[in-house]
Amino acid sequence: MVFDINEVLRLYHDTMIRLNKPLLRRKQVRRKFFFLVSMVVGCMMASSVWATNIVGTGSQLRGNPGRNAQLNGKVFNVPKNGAISKVNMNGTDSFWIERADGRQVATFGSMQQAIGYPLPAGSYRVLPNLRSNPKAPSSTVSITVTCP
C-alpha cells in the first residue's frame, strides 16, 4: 500500500474545509488524523522487521590429506521454520547442510538450487566442497535463512 503525500494532504485539507466546526474540533480531528496515519506507517514498517535472518558459515582448507586439512562449520540455530534466502560461495561450486549432530540434510550443486530450500526449526551447520582443481586451496560458503 503506497500513499502519495500530496493526496494525503489534499484529503486532510478537504476534510478540514468540510468541517464547519470550531477550531477546537479541528484540532481534535487533526490529532486523530495524524495518529491514524502514523499507526498505518508504523504497522507497515514493523511488518518488515518481524522476519528473522540467520546466517550460517562454513569453510574448508585443503592442506595435506590426513594431516592438516580443515573442515569448519559454525552451528547456527533456526528458531522456527524458514527458507534459504541468500547464498555466497567463494572457491566452491557446491556445499551441503547437516544437522548439528552430523546427519546430512541436503547437498546443493549450485546457489540456485539452494534458494528457497525449506529448513525446519533446529540446529545446522553448512560446509563447502572443495573444487577438484588443486589450485583452489580453500573454500567458504555463507547462507542466510529467513524465518517469517
Secondary structure in CASP SS format (residue, H / E / C, confidence):
PFRMAT SS
TARGET T0000
AUTHOR 0000-0000-0000
METHOD secondary structure of the structure
MODEL  1
M C 1.00
V C 1.00
F C 1.00
D C 1.00
I H 1.00
N H 1.00
E H 1.00
V H 1.00
L H 1.00
R H 1.00
L H 1.00
Y H 1.00
H H 1.00
D H 1.00
T H 1.00
M H 1.00
I H 1.00
R H 1.00
L C 1.00
N C 1.00
K C 1.00
P C 1.00
L H 1.00
L H 1.00
R H 1.00
R H 1.00
K H 1.00
Q H 1.00
V H 1.00
R H 1.00
R H 1.00
K H 1.00
F H 1.00
F H 1.00
F H 1.00
L H 1.00
V H 1.00
S H 1.00
M H 1.00
V H 1.00
V H 1.00
G H 1.00
C H 1.00
M H 1.00
M H 1.00
A H 1.00
S H 1.00
S H 1.00
V H 1.00
W C 1.00
A C 1.00
T E 1.00
N E 1.00
I E 1.00
V E 1.00
G E 1.00
T E 1.00
G E 1.00
S E 1.00
Q E 1.00
L E 1.00
R C 1.00
G C 1.00
N C 1.00
P C 1.00
G C 1.00
R C 1.00
N C 1.00
A C 1.00
Q E 1.00
L E 1.00
N E 1.00
G E 1.00
K C 1.00
V C 1.00
F E 1.00
N E 1.00
V E 1.00
P C 1.00
K C 1.00
N C 1.00
G E 1.00
A E 1.00
I E 1.00
S E 1.00
K E 1.00
V E 1.00
N E 1.00
M E 1.00
N E 1.00
G C 1.00
T C 1.00
D C 1.00
S C 1.00
F E 1.00
W E 1.00
I E 1.00
E E 1.00
R E 1.00
A C 1.00
D C 1.00
G C 1.00
R C 1.00
Q E 1.00
V E 1.00
A E 1.00
T E 1.00
F E 1.00
G C 1.00
S C 1.00
M H 1.00
Q H 1.00
Q H 1.00
A H 1.00
I C 1.00
G C 1.00
Y C 1.00
P E 1.00
L E 1.00
P C 1.00
A C 1.00
G E 1.00
S E 1.00
Y E 1.00
R E 1.00
V E 1.00
L E 1.00
P E 1.00
N C 1.00
L C 1.00
R C 1.00
S C 1.00
N C 1.00
P C 1.00
K C 1.00
A C 1.00
P C 1.00
S E 1.00
S E 1.00
T E 1.00
V E 1.00
S E 1.00
I E 1.00
T E 1.00
V E 1.00
T E 1.00
C E 1.00
P C 1.00
END
